[in-house]
Structure formats: structure tokens, C-alpha cells
Amino acid sequence: MSRPVKITLGGQKLSLRTDAKPRYIKELADYVNAKIEQARAPGKIATTQSLALLAAMTIADELFQAREDKDRLEREVRERTKRILRYLQAEEEQQHRTASALAQSELVE
């Protein structure tokens, strides 16, 4: 159910309609506002638009780095899973060979 949420971004008051929880939307706004403040160079005057664009670039960079980290972790998990499966299969085959050898030796005796 869509509901209105009021936030302030870059000094502008906005009213959004969203299905997300208001607290979550406000956390997002706080995060963006913090990035805008980080983009503000001390002693320099910048437009809200340029600060917003710099903040957007910073957030996009964070997103891309997070995606790369996620992809790298997924590859590592896949590789480790394959190694574990190969190890387990080798162990299973070894146990099967050992059991067969024991059974064969019992038949010979």
C-alpha cells in the first residue's frame, strides 16, 4: 500500500509515495545527504545540482564496488564448493574401494 513520506534531500523538501517503510526512506535520504555533504569542498561554493551529481557518482562507485565484491565472493564460494565436492567424491570412492578390497579378502580367506 503506497503511502506518503516526507524527506529533505540536498536542502529540498520532497514528498514521496512509496510502498517502502518511512524509516527506510528516511535512512536513504540521510545517506544521500551525507554523501552530498562529503562532496562539498571546504571553502568552495557549489550548486546543489553539482553536489548532487558528485554524490550520485560516489554512490554509483560504491554500488559497482559492492557488485564486484559480491561477484568475487560468489566465484570463491563456487570454487570452494567444487573442491569440497571433489574431495567428498574422492573420499567416497576410496571408502568404496576399501570396502570392496575388504570384501574380496574375506572371500579369499
C-alpha atoms as an extended CHARMM CRD file, in Angstrom:
* protein
*
       109  EXT
         1         1  MET       CA              0.0000000000        0.0000000000        0.0000000000  PROA      1               0.0000000000
         2         2  SER       CA              1.5590000000        3.2580000000       -1.1540000000  PROA      2               0.0000000000
         3         3  ARG       CA              1.9420000000        5.9730000000        1.4860000000  PROA      3               0.0000000000
         4         4  PRO       CA              3.4380000000        9.4710000000        1.5070000000  PROA      4               0.0000000000
         5         5  VAL       CA              6.8350000000       10.0380000000        3.0910000000  PROA      5               0.0000000000
         6         6  LYS       CA              8.3490000000       13.4970000000        3.5510000000  PROA      6               0.0000000000
         7         7  ILE       CA             12.1250000000       13.8540000000        3.3070000000  PROA      7               0.0000000000
         8         8  THR       CA             14.7130000000       16.5510000000        2.7160000000  PROA      8               0.0000000000
         9         9  LEU       CA             17.3890000000       15.9480000000        0.0810000000  PROA      9               0.0000000000
        10        10  GLY       CA             20.0880000000       18.4940000000       -0.5680000000  PROA      10              0.0000000000
        11        11  GLY       CA             18.0550000000       21.0960000000        1.2710000000  PROA      11              0.0000000000
        12        12  GLN       CA             14.9180000000       20.4490000000       -0.7890000000  PROA      12              0.0000000000
        13        13  LYS       CA             11.7950000000       19.1440000000        0.8910000000  PROA      13              0.0000000000
        14        14  LEU       CA             10.2000000000       16.3000000000       -1.0400000000  PROA      14              0.0000000000
        15        15  SER       CA              7.1010000000       14.2000000000       -0.5900000000  PROA      15              0.0000000000
        16        16  LEU       CA              7.2780000000       10.6700000000       -1.9890000000  PROA      16              0.0000000000
        17        17  ARG       CA              4.6440000000        7.9940000000       -2.3600000000  PROA      17              0.0000000000
        18        18  THR       CA              6.1070000000        4.5830000000       -1.7220000000  PROA      18              0.0000000000
        19        19  ASP       CA              5.4150000000        1.0860000000       -0.5100000000  PROA      19              0.0000000000
        20        20  ALA       CA              8.6640000000        1.1190000000        1.4660000000  PROA      20              0.0000000000
        21        21  LYS       CA              8.7010000000        1.8020000000        5.1770000000  PROA      21              0.0000000000
        22        22  PRO       CA              9.0910000000        5.5040000000        6.0150000000  PROA      22              0.0000000000
        23        23  ARG       CA             12.0600000000        4.7740000000        8.2660000000  PROA      23              0.0000000000
        24        24  TYR       CA             13.8790000000        3.0810000000        5.3780000000  PROA      24              0.0000000000
        25        25  ILE       CA             13.2100000000        6.0110000000        3.0220000000  PROA      25              0.0000000000
        26        26  LYS       CA             14.4690000000        8.4370000000        5.6620000000  PROA      26              0.0000000000
        27        27  GLU       CA             17.6200000000        6.3310000000        6.1150000000  PROA      27              0.0000000000
        28        28  LEU       CA             18.1910000000        6.5160000000        2.3550000000  PROA      28              0.0000000000
        29        29  ALA       CA             17.7110000000       10.2790000000        2.4230000000  PROA      29              0.0000000000
        30        30  ASP       CA             20.1570000000       10.5960000000        5.3320000000  PROA      30              0.0000000000
        31        31  TYR       CA             22.6990000000        8.5480000000        3.4110000000  PROA      31              0.0000000000
        32        32  VAL       CA             22.3470000000       10.6800000000        0.2710000000  PROA      32              0.0000000000
        33        33  ASN       CA             22.5430000000       13.8750000000        2.3280000000  PROA      33              0.0000000000
        34        34  ALA       CA             25.7560000000       12.6100000000        3.9640000000  PROA      34              0.0000000000
        35        35  LYS       CA             27.2320000000       11.9540000000        0.5050000000  PROA      35              0.0000000000
        36        36  ILE       CA             26.2260000000       15.4510000000       -0.6030000000  PROA      36              0.0000000000
        37        37  GLU       CA             27.9990000000       16.8810000000        2.4330000000  PROA      37              0.0000000000
        38        38  GLN       CA             31.0930000000       14.7870000000        1.6780000000  PROA      38              0.0000000000
        39        39  ALA       CA             31.1140000000       16.1850000000       -1.8720000000  PROA      39              0.0000000000
        40        40  ARG       CA             31.0770000000       19.7490000000       -0.5780000000  PROA      40              0.0000000000
        41        41  ALA       CA             34.6420000000       21.0710000000       -0.7350000000  PROA      41              0.0000000000
        42        42  PRO       CA             35.6000000000       23.2900000000        2.1910000000  PROA      42              0.0000000000
        43        43  GLY       CA             35.6770000000       26.9470000000        1.2330000000  PROA      43              0.0000000000
        44        44  LYS       CA             34.1830000000       26.4080000000       -2.2170000000  PROA      44              0.0000000000
        45        45  ILE       CA             30.7000000000       27.3160000000       -3.2950000000  PROA      45              0.0000000000
        46        46  ALA       CA             28.9800000000       24.6430000000       -5.3480000000  PROA      46              0.0000000000
        47        47  THR       CA             25.4880000000       24.3700000000       -6.7080000000  PROA      47              0.0000000000
        48        48  THR       CA             23.0950000000       21.8630000000       -5.2480000000  PROA      48              0.0000000000
        49        49  GLN       CA             22.9770000000       20.2140000000       -8.6540000000  PROA      49              0.0000000000
        50        50  SER       CA             26.7470000000       19.7250000000       -8.8620000000  PROA      50              0.0000000000
        51        51  LEU       CA             26.8440000000       18.3950000000       -5.2910000000  PROA      51              0.0000000000
        52        52  ALA       CA             24.0100000000       16.0000000000       -6.0840000000  PROA      52              0.0000000000
        53        53  LEU       CA             25.8580000000       14.7920000000       -9.1900000000  PROA      53              0.0000000000
        54        54  LEU       CA             29.0670000000       14.2520000000       -7.2340000000  PROA      54              0.0000000000
        55        55  ALA       CA             27.1110000000       12.3970000000       -4.5520000000  PROA      55              0.0000000000
        56        56  ALA       CA             25.4720000000       10.2730000000       -7.2610000000  PROA      56              0.0000000000
        57        57  MET       CA             28.9050000000        9.3760000000       -8.6690000000  PROA      57              0.0000000000
        58        58  THR       CA             30.1320000000        8.3990000000       -5.2030000000  PROA      58              0.0000000000
        59        59  ILE       CA             27.0730000000        6.2360000000       -4.5860000000  PROA      59              0.0000000000
        60        60  ALA       CA             27.3830000000        4.6510000000       -8.0550000000  PROA      60              0.0000000000
        61        61  ASP       CA             31.0440000000        3.8690000000       -7.3220000000  PROA      61              0.0000000000
        62        62  GLU       CA             30.0700000000        2.2240000000       -4.0350000000  PROA      62              0.0000000000
        63        63  LEU       CA             27.4040000000        0.1840000000       -5.8250000000  PROA      63              0.0000000000
        64        64  PHE       CA             29.8040000000       -1.0090000000       -8.5260000000  PROA      64              0.0000000000
        65        65  GLN       CA             32.4500000000       -1.9280000000       -5.9440000000  PROA      65              0.0000000000
        66        66  ALA       CA             29.8530000000       -3.8260000000       -3.9040000000  PROA      66              0.0000000000
        67        67  ARG       CA             28.7790000000       -5.7090000000       -7.0380000000  PROA      67              0.0000000000
        68        68  GLU       CA             32.3940000000       -6.6100000000       -7.7970000000  PROA      68              0.0000000000
        69        69  ASP       CA             32.8660000000       -7.8310000000       -4.2200000000  PROA      69              0.0000000000
        70        70  LYS       CA             29.6680000000       -9.8920000000       -4.4420000000  PROA      70              0.0000000000
        71        71  ASP       CA             30.7300000000      -11.4200000000       -7.7610000000  PROA      71              0.0000000000
        72        72  ARG       CA             34.1940000000      -12.2300000000       -6.3880000000  PROA      72              0.0000000000
        73        73  LEU       CA             32.7010000000      -13.8610000000       -3.2800000000  PROA      73              0.0000000000
        74        74  GLU       CA             30.2630000000      -15.8770000000       -5.3980000000  PROA      74              0.0000000000
        75        75  ARG       CA             33.1690000000      -17.1290000000       -7.5490000000  PROA      75              0.0000000000
        76        76  GLU       CA             35.1290000000      -18.0730000000       -4.4260000000  PROA      76              0.0000000000
        77        77  VAL       CA             32.1500000000      -19.9310000000       -2.9650000000  PROA      77              0.0000000000
        78        78  ARG       CA             31.6030000000      -21.7810000000       -6.2630000000  PROA      78              0.0000000000
        79        79  GLU       CA             35.2740000000      -22.7940000000       -6.4530000000  PROA      79              0.0000000000
        80        80  ARG       CA             35.4050000000      -23.9050000000       -2.8220000000  PROA      80              0.0000000000
        81        81  THR       CA             32.1630000000      -25.8370000000       -3.2460000000  PROA      81              0.0000000000
        82        82  LYS       CA             33.6110000000      -27.6330000000       -6.2960000000  PROA      82              0.0000000000
        83        83  ARG       CA             36.7750000000      -28.5020000000       -4.3350000000  PROA      83              0.0000000000
        84        84  ILE       CA             34.7330000000      -29.8160000000       -1.4140000000  PROA      84              0.0000000000
        85        85  LEU       CA             32.5700000000      -31.9060000000       -3.7350000000  PROA      85              0.0000000000
        86        86  ARG       CA             35.6630000000      -33.3400000000       -5.4780000000  PROA      86              0.0000000000
        87        87  TYR       CA             37.1680000000      -34.1650000000       -2.0940000000  PROA      87              0.0000000000
        88        88  LEU       CA             33.9650000000      -35.8360000000       -0.8800000000  PROA      88              0.0000000000
        89        89  GLN       CA             33.6560000000      -37.8280000000       -4.0920000000  PROA      89              0.0000000000
        90        90  ALA       CA             37.2690000000      -38.9670000000       -3.8020000000  PROA      90              0.0000000000
        91        91  GLU       CA             36.6910000000      -39.9770000000       -0.1740000000  PROA      91              0.0000000000
        92        92  GLU       CA             33.5420000000      -41.8550000000       -1.1240000000  PROA      92              0.0000000000
        93        93  GLU       CA             35.3960000000      -43.6800000000       -3.9170000000  PROA      93              0.0000000000
        94        94  GLN       CA             38.2510000000      -44.5170000000       -1.5370000000  PROA      94              0.0000000000
        95        95  GLN       CA             35.8170000000      -45.8960000000        1.0410000000  PROA      95              0.0000000000
        96        96  HSD       CA             34.0970000000      -47.9160000000       -1.6780000000  PROA      96              0.0000000000
        97        97  ARG       CA             37.4660000000      -49.3390000000       -2.8520000000  PROA      97              0.0000000000
        98        98  THR       CA             38.4550000000      -50.1330000000        0.7270000000  PROA      98              0.0000000000
        99        99  ALA       CA             35.1420000000      -51.8670000000        1.3840000000  PROA      99              0.0000000000
       100       100  SER       CA             35.4660000000      -53.8420000000       -1.8580000000  PROA      100             0.0000000000
       101       101  ALA       CA             39.0210000000      -54.8670000000       -1.0170000000  PROA      101             0.0000000000
       102       102  LEU       CA             37.9390000000      -55.9980000000        2.4430000000  PROA      102             0.0000000000
       103       103  ALA       CA             35.0670000000      -57.9700000000        0.9800000000  PROA      103             0.0000000000
       104       104  GLN       CA             37.4330000000      -59.5850000000       -1.5650000000  PROA      104             0.0000000000
       105       105  SER       CA             39.9570000000      -60.5240000000        1.1450000000  PROA      105             0.0000000000
       106       106  GLU       CA             37.2270000000      -62.0950000000        3.2560000000  PROA      106             0.0000000000
       107       107  LEU       CA             36.1260000000      -64.1760000000        0.2630000000  PROA      107             0.0000000000
       108       108  VAL       CA             39.6780000000      -65.3770000000       -0.3500000000  PROA      108             0.0000000000
       109       109  GLU       CA             40.1800000000      -66.4950000000        3.2520000000  PROA      109             0.0000000000
